[in-house]
Amino acid sequence: MLNLPVASSELILCHYVNFTNQIQVARISNITGWFFERVIFPGQRLLFEAPCQGEMEIYTGMMATALLSERIFCESLQIHASNHATPSSALNISMPSEPEPNRELAVF
């Protein structure tokens, strides 16, 4: 099925990780006129946009026996601005402004 148009202002950026050792299928089908389905391999990260009222269903299992194992509200998978790269000043890391003079490099 195709993703039908949903206003971009209604979409949120979401993140999901398959922490299992099995292939999973992620599906959002509770939004009228909108459908999402992806295969997620073990250890794979999935970054996607979805309506905030969407509910992701996670199916886990073997080839023909996938079972619904989890339901997650997309709002709880939302990436917030504070989740993005943290400046080095917030990590208490000092960055040298210039290389130190007369410093020899070790050669192996």
C-alpha positions in Angstrom: 0.0 0.0 0.0 1.1 3.6 -0.5 1.5 6.3 2.1 -1.3 8.7 1.3 -0.8 12.4 1.9 -0.8 13.6 5.4 0.1 17.3 6.1 3.8 17.5 7.1 2.9 19.6 10.1 1.0 16.6 11.5 4.0 14.3 11.3 6.6 13.7 14.0 10.1 12.3 13.6 10.3 8.9 15.3 13.1 6.3 16.1 12.8 2.6 16.8 15.5 -0.1 17.3 15.1 -3.8 16.8 16.9 -5.1 19.9 15.9 -8.7 19.2 17.8 -11.4 17.2 14.8 -11.8 14.9 13.4 -10.0 11.9 10.5 -7.7 12.8 7.8 -6.0 10.8 6.7 -2.6 12.0 3.3 -1.5 10.9 1.1 1.6 11.5 -2.4 1.1 10.2 -4.7 2.9 12.6 -4.7 6.2 10.7 -7.4 6.6 8.1 -6.0 7.1 4.6 -2.4 6.5 5.8 -0.3 3.2 6.0 3.2 2.4 6.9 5.0 -1.0 7.0 8.7 -1.8 7.1 10.9 -4.8 7.7 13.5 -4.3 10.5 16.5 -6.6 10.8 18.1 -7.5 14.1 20.1 -4.5 15.4 18.7 -2.2 12.8 17.6 1.4 13.6 14.5 2.8 11.9 14.0 6.5 11.5 10.6 7.5 10.2 7.9 10.2 10.2 4.4 9.3 11.4 1.3 11.0 12.6 1.6 11.6 16.4 -1.7 9.7 17.0 -0.2 6.7 15.1 0.2 3.3 16.9 3.1 1.2 15.7 2.5 -2.6 15.8 5.7 -4.7 16.0 5.4 -8.3 14.6 8.1 -10.7 15.5 8.7 -14.3 14.5 9.7 -16.7 11.8 8.8 -16.4 8.1 5.1 -17.4 8.1 4.4 -17.2 11.8 4.9 -13.5 12.7 2.9 -12.6 15.9 2.0 -9.2 17.2 4.5 -8.7 20.0 4.2 -5.1 20.9 2.1 -1.9 20.3 3.8 1.4 20.7 2.4 4.9 20.4 4.4 6.9 17.9 4.4 9.8 20.3 6.6 7.7 22.7 9.0 7.1 19.8 9.3 10.8 18.9 12.8 12.3 18.7 12.9 15.6 20.5 15.4 18.4 19.8 17.3 17.5 23.0 18.0 14.1 21.5 20.1 15.6 18.7 23.9 16.1 18.9 25.1 17.5 22.2 27.7 20.3 22.0 31.1 19.4 23.4 30.7 22.2 26.1 27.7 20.3 27.5 29.8 17.1 27.7 32.6 18.9 29.6 35.1 18.2 26.8 37.9 20.7 26.2 38.8 21.1 22.6 42.3 22.5 21.8 42.3 25.6 19.7 45.7 24.9 18.1 47.9 21.9 18.0 50.7 21.8 20.6 54.1 22.8 19.1 57.0 20.4 18.9 54.8 17.3 19.6 56.2 14.2 17.9 53.9 11.6 16.4 54.5 8.0 17.2 55.1 5.7 14.2 54.3 2.0 14.4 
